[in-house]
């Protein structure tokens, strides 16, 4: 895909995902979304993440590799932040407050020191699908692309994972993610719920939730290798 305006027309998507959800991207509402993205770009809006990164979560975590699903809401809307994985930022970009609280809970839960960057790509490559509900945003305008069609697509992704996979861990942080995750069958999957890690709500139960150890215990019980929630240092990641 060459840019954000081509998101639903020229899909650069991992083949495993294209086989499962590619047809959805040809629906009329997705064509309308594509037209909306082209119009916004033509009018001068800066759309994040860059077009090549819109489906980065799917490229990093093929369908059959998914073990854990983290549901976010919106990409970051500051320049240079969003790169297609929810909560994640590129190495060298300051760690946003919600991600900092995620690192705090990992340290509390597992004793893993906080990293010197906020790039979560190593998690994604181990099977953690870092999925935002809305895959694009505009600079300085949080939620600018909500209600434009992305939610139907990502609902479909969650539904396909729920129906066609078994023994996944879904981390649903905050009321938005929990509402999106209502379709998940808790008899087939582990559903972990907590308040959002935002500084406004993390103290209400996200800190102390022990979701990261709980996820690994569940994966181990189901014969899957646990996630290494530590991250390599920035220097190793960018080498």
ZADO-1210 file (C-alpha; in nm, 4 decimals, padded with zeros to 6 digits):
<atoms>
<atom x="00.0000" y="00.0000" z="00.0000" code="UNK" pos="1"/>
<atom x="00.1407" y="00.3361" z="-00.0944" code="UNK" pos="2"/>
<atom x="-00.0446" y="00.5603" z="00.1498" code="UNK" pos="3"/>
<atom x="-00.3323" y="00.5820" z="00.3949" code="UNK" pos="4"/>
<atom x="-00.5801" y="00.6574" z="00.1200" code="UNK" pos="5"/>
<atom x="-00.5174" y="00.3161" z="-00.0322" code="UNK" pos="6"/>
<atom x="-00.5848" y="00.1336" z="00.2973" code="UNK" pos="7"/>
<atom x="-00.8876" y="-00.0626" z="00.1829" code="UNK" pos="8"/>
<atom x="-00.8035" y="-00.0796" z="-00.1883" code="UNK" pos="9"/>
<atom x="-00.4397" y="-00.1904" z="-00.2154" code="UNK" pos="10"/>
<atom x="-00.4011" y="-00.4067" z="00.0900" code="UNK" pos="11"/>
<atom x="-00.0528" y="-00.5020" z="00.2029" code="UNK" pos="12"/>
<atom x="-00.1568" y="-00.7578" z="00.4596" code="UNK" pos="13"/>
<atom x="00.0090" y="-01.0749" z="00.5842" code="UNK" pos="14"/>
<atom x="-00.1268" y="-01.3623" z="00.3691" code="UNK" pos="15"/>
<atom x="-00.2593" y="-01.5528" z="00.6704" code="UNK" pos="16"/>
<atom x="-00.4746" y="-01.2550" z="00.7661" code="UNK" pos="17"/>
<atom x="-00.5724" y="-01.1729" z="00.4093" code="UNK" pos="18"/>
<atom x="-00.7139" y="-01.5254" z="00.3805" code="UNK" pos="19"/>
<atom x="-00.9234" y="-01.4738" z="00.6947" code="UNK" pos="20"/>
<atom x="-01.0386" y="-01.1110" z="00.6752" code="UNK" pos="21"/>
<atom x="-00.9412" y="-00.9839" z="00.3300" code="UNK" pos="22"/>
<atom x="-01.2929" y="-01.0208" z="00.1935" code="UNK" pos="23"/>
<atom x="-01.4240" y="-00.7844" z="00.4618" code="UNK" pos="24"/>
<atom x="-01.2004" y="-00.5083" z="00.3294" code="UNK" pos="25"/>
<atom x="-01.3852" y="-00.5193" z="-00.0034" code="UNK" pos="26"/>
<atom x="-01.7210" y="-00.4342" z="00.1554" code="UNK" pos="27"/>
<atom x="-01.8934" y="-00.1061" z="00.0622" code="UNK" pos="28"/>
<atom x="-01.8320" y="00.0441" z="00.4073" code="UNK" pos="29"/>
<atom x="-01.4608" y="-00.0254" z="00.3687" code="UNK" pos="30"/>
<atom x="-01.4635" y="00.1366" z="00.0247" code="UNK" pos="31"/>
<atom x="-01.6272" y="00.4404" z="00.1869" code="UNK" pos="32"/>
<atom x="-01.3525" y="00.4410" z="00.4493" code="UNK" pos="33"/>
<atom x="-01.0895" y="00.4315" z="00.1774" code="UNK" pos="34"/>
<atom x="-01.2550" y="00.7266" z="00.0003" code="UNK" pos="35"/>
<atom x="-01.2674" y="00.9167" z="00.3315" code="UNK" pos="36"/>
<atom x="-00.8948" y="00.8575" z="00.3919" code="UNK" pos="37"/>
<atom x="-00.8077" y="00.9750" z="00.0411" code="UNK" pos="38"/>
<atom x="-01.0203" y="01.2880" z="00.0817" code="UNK" pos="39"/>
<atom x="-00.8648" y="01.3732" z="00.4179" code="UNK" pos="40"/>
<atom x="-00.5137" y="01.3288" z="00.2807" code="UNK" pos="41"/>
<atom x="-00.5944" y="01.5371" z="-00.0261" code="UNK" pos="42"/>
<atom x="-00.7212" y="01.8148" z="00.2011" code="UNK" pos="43"/>
<atom x="-00.3862" y="01.8269" z="00.3784" code="UNK" pos="44"/>
<atom x="-00.4552" y="01.6188" z="00.6892" code="UNK" pos="45"/>
<atom x="-00.1557" y="01.4320" z="00.8298" code="UNK" pos="46"/>
<atom x="-00.2714" y="01.0755" z="00.8858" code="UNK" pos="47"/>
<atom x="-00.0988" y="00.8433" z="01.1314" code="UNK" pos="48"/>
<atom x="00.0431" y="00.5856" z="01.1216" code="UNK" pos="49"/>
<atom x="00.2083" y="00.6085" z="00.7781" code="UNK" pos="50"/>
<atom x="00.0266" y="00.4062" z="00.5136" code="UNK" pos="51"/>
<atom x="00.2775" y="00.1211" z="00.5160" code="UNK" pos="52"/>
<atom x="00.2246" y="00.0767" z="00.8924" code="UNK" pos="53"/>
<atom x="-00.1570" y="00.0779" z="00.9053" code="UNK" pos="54"/>
<atom x="-00.1701" y="-00.3027" z="00.9124" code="UNK" pos="55"/>
<atom x="00.1607" y="-00.3477" z="01.0963" code="UNK" pos="56"/>
<atom x="-00.0009" y="-00.5418" z="01.3828" code="UNK" pos="57"/>
<atom x="-00.1164" y="-00.8079" z="01.1362" code="UNK" pos="58"/>
<atom x="00.2169" y="-00.8185" z="00.9544" code="UNK" pos="59"/>
<atom x="00.4051" y="-00.8694" z="01.2816" code="UNK" pos="60"/>
<atom x="00.1690" y="-01.1379" z="01.4182" code="UNK" pos="61"/>
<atom x="00.0322" y="-01.3832" z="01.1595" code="UNK" pos="62"/>
<atom x="-00.3096" y="-01.5360" z="01.2291" code="UNK" pos="63"/>
<atom x="-00.1844" y="-01.8772" z="01.3398" code="UNK" pos="64"/>
<atom x="00.0853" y="-01.7204" z="01.5589" code="UNK" pos="65"/>
<atom x="-00.1536" y="-01.5212" z="01.7797" code="UNK" pos="66"/>
<atom x="-00.1419" y="-01.6205" z="02.1464" code="UNK" pos="67"/>
<atom x="-00.2443" y="-01.2970" z="02.3201" code="UNK" pos="68"/>
<atom x="-00.4642" y="-01.0118" z="02.1990" code="UNK" pos="69"/>
<atom x="-00.4314" y="-00.6610" z="02.3464" code="UNK" pos="70"/>
<atom x="-00.7125" y="-00.4294" z="02.2383" code="UNK" pos="71"/>
<atom x="-00.6417" y="-00.0584" z="02.2162" code="UNK" pos="72"/>
<atom x="-00.8664" y="00.2204" z="02.0929" code="UNK" pos="73"/>
<atom x="-00.6924" y="00.4796" z="01.8752" code="UNK" pos="74"/>
<atom x="-00.3418" y="00.5294" z="01.7358" code="UNK" pos="75"/>
<atom x="-00.1327" y="00.7995" z="01.8985" code="UNK" pos="76"/>
<atom x="-00.1926" y="01.1323" z="01.7250" code="UNK" pos="77"/>
<atom x="00.1483" y="01.2955" z="01.7746" code="UNK" pos="78"/>
<atom x="00.4020" y="01.3077" z="01.4931" code="UNK" pos="79"/>
<atom x="00.6341" y="01.0079" z="01.4910" code="UNK" pos="80"/>
<atom x="00.4477" y="00.8104" z="01.7569" code="UNK" pos="81"/>
<atom x="00.2069" y="00.5633" z="01.5942" code="UNK" pos="82"/>
<atom x="00.3524" y="00.2737" z="01.3966" code="UNK" pos="83"/>
<atom x="00.0595" y="00.0321" z="01.3820" code="UNK" pos="84"/>
<atom x="00.0807" y="-00.1497" z="01.7172" code="UNK" pos="85"/>
<atom x="-00.1482" y="-00.0362" z="01.9978" code="UNK" pos="86"/>
<atom x="00.0279" y="00.1338" z="02.2927" code="UNK" pos="87"/>
<atom x="00.3653" y="00.1056" z="02.1120" code="UNK" pos="88"/>
<atom x="00.5934" y="00.3846" z="01.9918" code="UNK" pos="89"/>
<atom x="00.9085" y="00.3771" z="01.7818" code="UNK" pos="90"/>
<atom x="01.2467" y="00.3568" z="01.9595" code="UNK" pos="91"/>
<atom x="01.3589" y="00.7060" z="02.0554" code="UNK" pos="92"/>
<atom x="01.0042" y="00.8381" z="02.1002" code="UNK" pos="93"/>
<atom x="00.9210" y="00.9220" z="02.4659" code="UNK" pos="94"/>
<atom x="00.7157" y="00.6498" z="02.6365" code="UNK" pos="95"/>
<atom x="00.3511" y="00.7688" z="02.6663" code="UNK" pos="96"/>
<atom x="00.1888" y="00.7612" z="03.0128" code="UNK" pos="97"/>
<atom x="-00.0369" y="00.4584" z="02.9533" code="UNK" pos="98"/>
<atom x="00.2547" y="00.2528" z="02.8242" code="UNK" pos="99"/>
<atom x="00.4635" y="00.3633" z="03.1200" code="UNK" pos="100"/>
<atom x="00.1937" y="00.2223" z="03.3493" code="UNK" pos="101"/>
<atom x="00.1992" y="-00.1047" z="03.1515" code="UNK" pos="102"/>
<atom x="00.5722" y="-00.1263" z="03.2166" code="UNK" pos="103"/>
<atom x="00.5166" y="-00.0446" z="03.5851" code="UNK" pos="104"/>
<atom x="00.2703" y="-00.3325" z="03.6167" code="UNK" pos="105"/>
<atom x="00.5040" y="-00.5743" z="03.4392" code="UNK" pos="106"/>
<atom x="00.7770" y="-00.4743" z="03.6820" code="UNK" pos="107"/>
<atom x="00.5435" y="-00.5205" z="03.9788" code="UNK" pos="108"/>
<atom x="00.3999" y="-00.8470" z="03.8460" code="UNK" pos="109"/>
<atom x="00.7105" y="-01.0165" z="03.7065" code="UNK" pos="110"/>
<atom x="01.0057" y="-00.8207" z="03.8392" code="UNK" pos="111"/>
<atom x="01.1111" y="-00.7151" z="03.4890" code="UNK" pos="112"/>
<atom x="01.2845" y="-00.3784" z="03.4783" code="UNK" pos="113"/>
<atom x="01.1308" y="-00.1101" z="03.2627" code="UNK" pos="114"/>
<atom x="01.2962" y="-00.0796" z="02.9192" code="UNK" pos="115"/>
<atom x="01.4609" y="00.2337" z="02.7802" code="UNK" pos="116"/>
<atom x="01.2115" y="00.2608" z="02.4913" code="UNK" pos="117"/>
<atom x="00.8470" y="00.1915" z="02.4109" code="UNK" pos="118"/>
<atom x="00.8638" y="-00.0289" z="02.0992" code="UNK" pos="119"/>
<atom x="00.6544" y="-00.3425" z="02.1537" code="UNK" pos="120"/>
<atom x="00.7449" y="-00.5151" z="01.8282" code="UNK" pos="121"/>
<atom x="00.9296" y="-00.7966" z="02.0144" code="UNK" pos="122"/>
<atom x="00.6011" y="-00.8854" z="02.1874" code="UNK" pos="123"/>
<atom x="00.4181" y="-00.8855" z="01.8546" code="UNK" pos="124"/>
<atom x="00.6743" y="-01.1207" z="01.7042" code="UNK" pos="125"/>
<atom x="00.6109" y="-01.3655" z="01.9899" code="UNK" pos="126"/>
<atom x="00.2364" y="-01.3771" z="01.9249" code="UNK" pos="127"/>
<atom x="00.0913" y="-01.0700" z="02.0961" code="UNK" pos="128"/>
<atom x="-00.1535" y="-00.9046" z="01.8550" code="UNK" pos="129"/>
<atom x="-00.1412" y="-00.5348" z="01.9448" code="UNK" pos="130"/>
<atom x="-00.4718" y="-00.4316" z="01.7867" code="UNK" pos="131"/>
<atom x="-00.6261" y="-00.0869" z="01.7893" code="UNK" pos="132"/>
<atom x="-01.0019" y="-00.0645" z="01.7272" code="UNK" pos="133"/>
<atom x="-00.9411" y="00.2247" z="01.4863" code="UNK" pos="134"/>
<atom x="-00.6324" y="00.1962" z="01.2678" code="UNK" pos="135"/>
<atom x="-00.5804" y="00.5594" z="01.1640" code="UNK" pos="136"/>
<atom x="-00.5971" y="00.9056" z="01.3186" code="UNK" pos="137"/>
<atom x="-00.5067" y="01.2638" z="01.2287" code="UNK" pos="138"/>
<atom x="-00.2307" y="01.4709" z="01.3794" code="UNK" pos="139"/>
<atom x="-00.3447" y="01.6399" z="01.6988" code="UNK" pos="140"/>
<atom x="-00.7011" y="01.5066" z="01.6690" code="UNK" pos="141"/>
<atom x="-00.7596" y="01.2087" z="01.8959" code="UNK" pos="142"/>
<atom x="-01.0498" y="00.9975" z="01.7708" code="UNK" pos="143"/>
<atom x="-01.0651" y="01.1776" z="01.4360" code="UNK" pos="144"/>
<atom x="-01.1377" y="00.8539" z="01.2465" code="UNK" pos="145"/>
<atom x="-01.3712" y="00.6891" z="01.4942" code="UNK" pos="146"/>
<atom x="-01.7036" y="00.5888" z="01.3417" code="UNK" pos="147"/>
<atom x="-01.5652" y="00.5871" z="00.9864" code="UNK" pos="148"/>
<atom x="-01.5601" y="00.2091" z="00.9401" code="UNK" pos="149"/>
<atom x="-01.2502" y="00.0724" z="01.1105" code="UNK" pos="150"/>
<atom x="-01.4475" y="-00.0571" z="01.4093" code="UNK" pos="151"/>
<atom x="-01.6487" y="-00.2974" z="01.1949" code="UNK" pos="152"/>
<atom x="-01.3311" y="-00.4413" z="01.0489" code="UNK" pos="153"/>
<atom x="-01.1582" y="-00.4863" z="01.3842" code="UNK" pos="154"/>
<atom x="-01.4781" y="-00.6326" z="01.5348" code="UNK" pos="155"/>
<atom x="-01.4616" y="-00.8862" z="01.2522" code="UNK" pos="156"/>
<atom x="-01.0977" y="-00.9616" z="01.3384" code="UNK" pos="157"/>
<atom x="-01.1896" y="-01.0294" z="01.7024" code="UNK" pos="158"/>
<atom x="-01.4845" y="-01.2440" z="01.5949" code="UNK" pos="159"/>
<atom x="-01.2704" y="-01.4546" z="01.3600" code="UNK" pos="160"/>
<atom x="-01.0082" y="-01.5077" z="01.6304" code="UNK" pos="161"/>
<atom x="-01.2793" y="-01.6049" z="01.8774" code="UNK" pos="162"/>
<atom x="-01.4378" y="-01.8571" z="01.6411" code="UNK" pos="163"/>
<atom x="-01.1398" y="-02.0055" z="01.4604" code="UNK" pos="164"/>
<atom x="-00.8736" y="-02.0139" z="01.7306" code="UNK" pos="165"/>
<atom x="-00.8770" y="-02.1674" z="02.0771" code="UNK" pos="166"/>
<atom x="-00.6856" y="-02.1005" z="02.3975" code="UNK" pos="167"/>
<atom x="-00.6047" y="-01.7340" z="02.3331" code="UNK" pos="168"/>
<atom x="-00.5620" y="-01.4691" z="02.6014" code="UNK" pos="169"/>
<atom x="-00.7565" y="-01.1452" z="02.5512" code="UNK" pos="170"/>
<atom x="-00.6413" y="-00.8459" z="02.7570" code="UNK" pos="171"/>
<atom x="-00.9298" y="-00.6018" z="02.7787" code="UNK" pos="172"/>
<atom x="-00.8286" y="-00.2815" z="02.9528" code="UNK" pos="173"/>
<atom x="-01.1003" y="-00.0233" z="03.0065" code="UNK" pos="174"/>
<atom x="-01.4698" y="-00.0134" z="02.9204" code="UNK" pos="175"/>
<atom x="-01.4129" y="00.0430" z="02.5481" code="UNK" pos="176"/>
<atom x="-01.2028" y="-00.2716" z="02.5053" code="UNK" pos="177"/>
<atom x="-01.4362" y="-00.4707" z="02.7273" code="UNK" pos="178"/>
<atom x="-01.7378" y="-00.3729" z="02.5174" code="UNK" pos="179"/>
<atom x="-01.5494" y="-00.4698" z="02.2005" code="UNK" pos="180"/>
<atom x="-01.4607" y="-00.8028" z="02.3580" code="UNK" pos="181"/>
<atom x="-01.8164" y="-00.9066" z="02.4485" code="UNK" pos="182"/>
<atom x="-01.8194" y="-01.1528" z="02.1577" code="UNK" pos="183"/>
<atom x="-01.5329" y="-01.3544" z="02.3084" code="UNK" pos="184"/>
<atom x="-01.6317" y="-01.6958" z="02.4427" code="UNK" pos="185"/>
<atom x="-01.4694" y="-01.7376" z="02.7886" code="UNK" pos="186"/>
<atom x="-01.5051" y="-02.1149" z="02.7585" code="UNK" pos="187"/>
<atom x="-01.2647" y="-02.1156" z="02.4625" code="UNK" pos="188"/>
<atom x="-01.0331" y="-01.8336" z="02.5681" code="UNK" pos="189"/>
<atom x="-00.8959" y="-01.6538" z="02.8729" code="UNK" pos="190"/>
<atom x="-01.0499" y="-01.3078" z="02.9108" code="UNK" pos="191"/>
<atom x="-00.8582" y="-01.0713" z="03.1397" code="UNK" pos="192"/>
<atom x="-01.0313" y="-00.7456" z="03.2327" code="UNK" pos="193"/>
<atom x="-00.8959" y="-00.4415" z="03.4155" code="UNK" pos="194"/>
<atom x="-00.9276" y="-00.0622" z="03.4083" code="UNK" pos="195"/>
<atom x="-00.7367" y="00.1179" z="03.1358" code="UNK" pos="196"/>
<atom x="-00.3654" y="00.1844" z="03.2086" code="UNK" pos="197"/>
<atom x="-00.4196" y="00.5574" z="03.1558" code="UNK" pos="198"/>
<atom x="-00.3007" y="00.7702" z="03.4510" code="UNK" pos="199"/>
<atom x="-00.6674" y="00.8618" z="03.5003" code="UNK" pos="200"/>
<atom x="-00.7676" y="00.5029" z="03.5797" code="UNK" pos="201"/>
<atom x="-00.4631" y="00.2776" z="03.6251" code="UNK" pos="202"/>
<atom x="-00.4782" y="00.3102" z="04.0050" code="UNK" pos="203"/>
<atom x="-00.8322" y="00.1657" z="04.0052" code="UNK" pos="204"/>
<atom x="-00.7101" y="-00.1866" z="03.9394" code="UNK" pos="205"/>
<atom x="-00.4819" y="-00.2007" z="03.6392" code="UNK" pos="206"/>
<atom x="-00.1835" y="-00.1714" z="03.8714" code="UNK" pos="207"/>
<atom x="-00.2056" y="-00.4957" z="04.0653" code="UNK" pos="208"/>
<atom x="-00.4017" y="-00.6857" z="03.7989" code="UNK" pos="209"/>
<atom x="-00.1182" y="-00.9369" z="03.7382" code="UNK" pos="210"/>
<atom x="-00.2413" y="-00.9899" z="03.3819" code="UNK" pos="211"/>
<atom x="00.1041" y="-01.0669" z="03.2452" code="UNK" pos="212"/>
<atom x="00.1762" y="-01.3559" z="03.4789" code="UNK" pos="213"/>
<atom x="-00.1845" y="-01.4767" z="03.4416" code="UNK" pos="214"/>
<atom x="-00.1472" y="-01.4813" z="03.0621" code="UNK" pos="215"/>
<atom x="00.1703" y="-01.6868" z="03.0798" code="UNK" pos="216"/>
<atom x="00.0213" y="-01.9319" z="03.3285" code="UNK" pos="217"/>
<atom x="-00.2769" y="-01.9872" z="03.0973" code="UNK" pos="218"/>
<atom x="-00.0578" y="-02.0315" z="02.7897" code="UNK" pos="219"/>
<atom x="00.1590" y="-02.2834" z="02.9715" code="UNK" pos="220"/>
<atom x="-00.1470" y="-02.4822" z="03.0831" code="UNK" pos="221"/>
<atom x="-00.2556" y="-02.4996" z="02.7192" code="UNK" pos="222"/>
<atom x="00.0789" y="-02.6218" z="02.5911" code="UNK" pos="223"/>
<atom x="00.1973" y="-02.2895" z="02.4495" code="UNK" pos="224"/>
<atom x="00.5245" y="-02.1150" z="02.5197" code="UNK" pos="225"/>
<atom x="00.4846" y="-01.8102" z="02.7468" code="UNK" pos="226"/>
<atom x="00.5529" y="-01.4547" z="02.6355" code="UNK" pos="227"/>
<atom x="00.8821" y="-01.2962" z="02.7337" code="UNK" pos="228"/>
<atom x="00.7483" y="-00.9615" z="02.8512" code="UNK" pos="229"/>
<atom x="01.0961" y="-00.8132" z="02.8800" code="UNK" pos="230"/>
<atom x="01.2179" y="-00.6017" z="02.5909" code="UNK" pos="231"/>
<atom x="01.5705" y="-00.5770" z="02.4513" code="UNK" pos="232"/>
<atom x="01.7419" y="-00.2447" z="02.5063" code="UNK" pos="233"/>
<atom x="01.6970" y="00.0304" z="02.2531" code="UNK" pos="234"/>
<atom x="02.0492" y="-00.0168" z="02.1202" code="UNK" pos="235"/>
<atom x="01.9875" y="-00.3868" z="02.0483" code="UNK" pos="236"/>
<atom x="01.6504" y="-00.3131" z="01.8915" code="UNK" pos="237"/>
<atom x="01.7879" y="-00.0556" z="01.6499" code="UNK" pos="238"/>
<atom x="02.1142" y="-00.2351" z="01.5704" code="UNK" pos="239"/>
</atoms>
